[in-house]
Amino acid sequence: MSIICEEVFDEVSHPSEDEIKDYATKIGIDPDSEPQLLPLAAEGLMKALPPGWKPCQLLLSLCK
């Protein structure tokens, strides 16, 4: 089950190194063998979602 969240976009906050690596893996970047691509993952995390898109969160505790 997923819940739809409200995006709170904050241009001042920056993702942690772990968040960048986690996102990189999700979009097909291997952080260990392609570290030169991590700035692209960081940039992607800092962009607002396109109009009409909403962030969702998977509720893993309900997926048993």
N, C-alpha and C positions, 0 to 999 in steps of 0.2 A: 504494500500500500504506500502511496506517496501523498505528500501534502504539498499544496501550492503555497509558496511563500511570497512575500512582498520584497522586491529588490530595494536594498538601501545602498545606494552608490555613494562612496566616499573617496574622492580623489586624493585625500591626504593619507589615508591608510595604505600600507604596503603589505603584500603577502610575505609570510615567512619563507625561508629556504625550503622547509619541509612541504609547505603548501604548494610552492612552485614545482617541486619535484613530483609531488602527487598528481598535480594537474598535468604536468608534462607526460607522465606515464599514461594518463587517461586519454590524451590526444595523440598517442603513438610515438612520443619522444622517449628514448632511453637516456635517462639522466647521466648514467655512467659512461656510455660510449658516445653520446652526443651532447656534451656539456655546452658546446657553442650554441645550441638551440634553446637553452634555458631562458635567455632574455625574451624569446618569442612567447614562451609559456607565461612568463611574468607579465608581459604586455597584454596577453589575452585575458589574464585575471583582472587586469585594471580597466578593461573596457566595459562599458554599460551593455546590457543585453539589447538586441534589436527591438524596435517597437513591436508590441504584441506578445513578446516572449516573457515568461515568468520563471523564476527559479523554483525548482522542486526539490524536496528532500525525501529520500527513501527511508521509510521506517523499518529498519532491519529487525527490530524486536517483534514486529508483527509477521515476519516472514519465516516462522518456524513450521 
